[in-house]
Amino acid sequence: MADDKVPSNLAGMDQLDFAGWNTADWDGVFAEHHTADVVVAVNGQPTTNGIGDHIDAMKAFVDAMGGTPVQVKDHPIAFGSGDWTCVVGELETGGRMVTVARWQDGAIAEEYIWM
């Protein structure tokens, strides 16, 4: 059974990575694609609770990596079911990251990132 939310949520993930993350548009595109109370875990460890906390953690991560976000070049693997999506991001460095997200009303409510 096709789920109408999946294509829209995957498009949202593209916008989040390519327009929000890549340009460090924290308070605009990045914030718009997360719920106010988003819960995020990175590499299996709970890291943030709430969009403000998530943005602060991502800013600190970017600063620690030299001040410019590592660019997400492509999402060669992207799929979903119901409220969930899974995207593999290919990075400009040649690395990859995987993001599993639960969407609520067009924004990420839970996010699990592996790098």
C-alpha positions in Angstrom: 0.0 0.0 0.0 1.5 3.3 -1.0 1.9 6.0 1.7 1.4 9.6 0.6 3.6 10.9 3.4 6.8 9.2 2.4 7.6 11.2 -0.8 6.8 14.4 1.0 9.0 13.5 4.0 11.8 12.4 1.8 11.6 15.7 -0.1 11.8 17.4 3.4 14.9 15.4 4.2 16.5 16.6 0.9 15.6 20.2 1.9 16.9 19.7 5.4 20.3 18.4 4.3 20.9 20.3 1.0 19.4 23.7 2.0 19.5 23.6 5.8 22.6 21.7 6.8 24.8 22.5 3.9 24.3 26.2 4.3 24.1 26.2 8.1 20.7 27.8 7.9 20.0 26.7 11.5 17.1 29.0 12.4 15.4 28.8 9.0 15.3 25.6 6.9 17.0 23.4 9.6 14.6 24.4 12.4 11.5 24.3 10.1 12.1 20.6 9.4 12.2 19.6 13.0 9.5 19.7 15.7 10.0 22.0 18.7 10.5 18.9 20.9 12.6 16.8 18.5 14.6 14.0 20.2 17.9 13.2 18.5 20.5 10.4 19.0 23.8 10.2 17.2 25.7 6.9 16.9 23.3 5.2 19.3 23.7 7.8 22.1 20.9 10.2 23.0 22.3 13.7 22.4 19.6 16.4 22.3 16.1 17.1 23.4 14.4 20.0 21.6 15.2 22.0 18.5 17.3 24.6 20.4 19.4 21.9 22.0 19.8 20.2 18.6 20.8 23.4 16.8 23.4 24.2 19.6 24.9 20.7 19.3 25.1 20.9 15.5 26.7 24.3 15.7 29.3 22.9 18.2 29.9 19.9 15.9 30.5 22.1 12.9 32.8 24.5 14.9 34.8 21.5 16.1 35.2 20.3 12.4 36.6 23.7 11.3 33.5 25.9 11.1 31.9 24.7 7.8 29.5 21.9 7.6 30.7 18.8 5.7 28.5 19.0 2.6 25.9 16.3 1.9 26.3 15.7 -1.8 23.6 13.1 -2.5 21.0 10.8 -1.0 21.6 7.7 -3.2 19.4 5.5 -0.9 16.2 6.9 0.5 13.0 5.0 1.5 10.3 5.1 4.0 7.2 3.6 5.4 4.4 5.4 7.2 5.9 8.2 9.4 9.4 6.8 9.0 12.2 7.5 6.5 15.7 6.3 6.1 18.3 8.2 4.1 21.9 7.5 3.3 23.8 10.7 2.8 27.0 10.7 0.7 29.4 13.4 2.1 31.9 15.4 0.1 34.7 13.7 2.2 33.7 10.4 0.7 32.1 9.2 4.0 28.4 8.4 4.5 25.9 9.0 7.2 22.5 7.3 7.8 19.5 9.2 9.1 16.4 7.4 10.3 13.6 9.8 11.1 10.1 9.7 12.4 8.0 12.5 10.9 5.1 14.3 12.5 3.0 16.8 10.5 5.8 17.3 8.0 8.7 17.8 10.5 11.1 15.4 12.2 10.0 14.4 15.7 12.7 11.7 16.3 16.0 11.5 14.5 18.7 8.8 14.7 22.0 9.6 12.9 25.0 7.3 12.3 28.2 8.7 11.0 
